[in-house]
Amino acid sequence: MGLFDRFKNKAQHDAQVDSITNLTLTSMRPGFLVDYDLKTWEVKAANRYEWGSMISLEWQLVSADDTIYLECETDDETEWSISRPISFRSLGESVRRAIMETGDGPDQVSWQGQTYYLEETAGGHFFANGQVTGKAAQSDEGAPLLQWGYETEDGSSYLTIEQWGDTDFQAFAGGPAHEYQFSNILPPAR
């Protein structure tokens, strides 16, 4: 090993150290680990949504006994949220009927004793792990979806309904999150 090889190896080592010390939530990819709410979570997917000119990022985090979705949306400011999948049926038949009959979500939804008010409606495209999947791969436009976002009156809880096809619905419940609630971000073991 020559003198220049030592400098080259040191530079490579320094670059690896920087990439480990500068890890952020937005740099997480599948296989990363992160601590949140007294648990260690593995990133199973890093997805992207395109809502016209806006983009939101989503990470599926899995622990030994739970699955959550961490979302980052940047408009005037960066907002983080956490949600868990819930049964769409638990929202009641009237929600499904309203969407099927009008093509739009109801103005308010009740779930587990709380009332959620419609805050936003969006149509967009989904890219699993930043990639196009399924039929959308042929058009390179992502999987199309409609989304209705609801909040409680005090903004402490969120509820989201997604429509992926004529009769394919998913629902999620959660609330706001903060970047400081996450720590010990680690890349996958090599």
C-alpha positions in Angstrom: 0.0 0.0 0.0 1.4 3.3 -1.1 1.2 6.7 0.5 -1.6 7.8 -1.9 -3.6 4.6 -1.1 -3.5 5.6 2.6 -5.0 9.0 1.8 -7.6 7.5 -0.5 -8.6 5.0 2.2 -8.8 7.7 4.8 -11.0 9.8 2.5 -13.3 6.9 1.9 -13.5 6.2 5.6 -14.3 9.9 6.4 -17.0 9.8 3.7 -18.6 6.7 5.4 -18.4 8.3 8.8 -20.2 11.5 7.5 -22.9 9.4 5.8 -23.5 7.7 9.2 -23.4 10.9 11.3 -25.6 12.9 9.0 -28.6 10.5 8.8 -32.0 12.2 8.9 -35.5 10.9 8.6 -35.8 11.9 5.0 -32.6 9.9 4.2 -34.1 6.6 5.5 -34.5 3.8 3.0 -35.7 0.2 3.4 -33.6 -1.7 5.9 -32.9 1.4 8.1 -33.6 1.3 11.8 -35.0 4.1 13.9 -36.2 4.5 17.5 -39.6 6.0 18.2 -42.0 5.7 21.1 -39.6 3.4 23.1 -39.4 0.9 20.2 -36.9 0.2 17.4 -38.6 0.2 14.0 -37.3 -1.1 10.7 -38.1 0.8 7.5 -39.9 -1.6 5.2 -40.8 0.9 2.5 -40.0 4.5 1.5 -42.8 5.7 -0.7 -43.5 8.9 -2.6 -46.8 10.5 -3.5 -47.2 13.2 -6.2 -50.1 15.5 -5.7 -49.9 17.7 -8.8 -46.9 20.0 -8.0 -46.6 18.8 -4.4 -44.8 15.7 -3.2 -45.2 13.9 0.1 -42.9 11.2 1.4 -44.0 8.2 3.4 -42.1 5.5 5.3 -43.6 2.2 6.5 -42.1 1.4 9.9 -42.5 -2.1 11.4 -41.7 -3.1 14.9 -42.1 -6.6 16.5 -45.8 -6.0 17.1 -46.9 -2.9 15.2 -46.9 -1.1 11.8 -47.0 2.7 11.4 -46.7 5.1 8.6 -44.5 8.2 9.0 -45.4 10.9 6.5 -43.6 14.2 5.6 -45.3 16.9 3.7 -43.6 20.1 2.8 -45.7 23.1 1.7 -45.0 26.4 3.5 -43.5 24.4 6.3 -42.5 20.7 6.8 -45.2 18.7 8.6 -44.8 15.2 10.0 -47.5 12.8 10.9 -47.9 9.2 12.1 -50.8 6.9 11.2 -51.9 3.3 11.5 -54.2 1.4 9.1 -57.7 1.0 10.3 -60.6 -0.9 8.9 -62.5 1.1 6.3 -65.6 -0.7 7.4 -65.2 0.7 10.9 -66.1 4.1 9.5 -69.6 2.9 8.7 -71.5 2.1 5.5 -72.6 5.7 5.1 -69.1 6.8 4.3 -68.7 4.2 1.6 -72.1 5.1 0.2 -71.4 8.8 0.2 -68.2 8.3 -1.8 -69.8 5.8 -4.2 -72.9 8.0 -4.9 -71.2 11.4 -5.0 -67.6 10.6 -5.9 -66.5 12.6 -2.9 -66.0 12.0 0.8 -68.5 13.2 3.4 -67.9 16.5 5.2 -67.4 14.7 8.5 -66.7 11.2 9.7 -67.2 9.7 13.1 -64.8 7.1 14.4 -64.3 5.7 17.9 -66.3 8.5 19.5 -64.6 11.4 17.7 -65.8 13.6 14.9 -63.3 14.3 12.1 -63.9 17.2 9.7 -62.9 17.2 6.1 -59.7 19.4 5.6 -58.5 18.5 2.2 -59.2 16.4 -0.9 -56.5 15.4 -3.3 -55.9 13.3 -6.3 -52.4 12.0 -7.0 -50.1 9.2 -7.9 -48.3 6.7 -5.7 -44.7 5.4 -6.2 -43.8 2.5 -4.0 -40.2 2.9 -2.8 -40.0 5.7 -5.3 -40.8 3.3 -8.2 -43.8 2.8 -10.4 -45.6 -0.5 -9.8 -48.4 -2.5 -11.3 -50.3 -1.3 -14.4 -49.0 2.2 -13.9 -45.4 1.0 -14.7 -46.3 1.0 -18.4 -47.3 4.6 -18.3 -44.6 5.7 -15.7 -47.2 7.8 -13.9 -47.6 5.9 -10.7 -50.7 4.3 -9.3 -53.6 6.8 -9.2 -55.5 7.4 -6.0 -57.9 9.8 -4.4 -57.5 11.0 -0.8 -59.7 12.7 1.7 -58.0 14.1 4.8 -59.9 14.8 8.0 -59.0 16.3 11.4 -60.6 16.6 14.7 -61.7 20.2 15.6 -58.5 20.7 17.8 -56.2 19.2 15.1 -54.8 16.6 17.4 -56.0 13.6 15.4 -56.1 12.8 11.7 -58.1 10.3 9.7 -57.4 9.6 6.0 -59.4 7.7 3.4 -57.8 6.6 0.2 -59.6 5.3 -2.9 -57.4 3.1 -5.2 -60.0 1.9 -7.6 -63.7 1.9 -8.1 -64.3 -0.1 -4.8 -60.9 -0.4 -3.2 -60.7 1.8 -0.1 -58.1 2.1 2.7 -58.3 4.2 5.9 -55.7 5.4 8.4 -55.9 7.2 11.7 -53.1 9.1 13.5 -51.9 12.5 14.4 -49.1 15.0 14.1 -45.5 14.0 14.8 -42.2 15.8 15.3 -38.8 15.0 14.0 -37.3 15.2 17.5 -39.4 12.2 18.5 -37.2 9.9 16.4 -33.6 9.0 17.2 -30.8 6.5 16.6 -31.3 6.3 12.8 -29.1 3.5 11.5 -28.5 2.3 8.0 -28.9 -1.4 7.1 -26.1 -3.7 8.3 -23.8 -4.6 5.4 
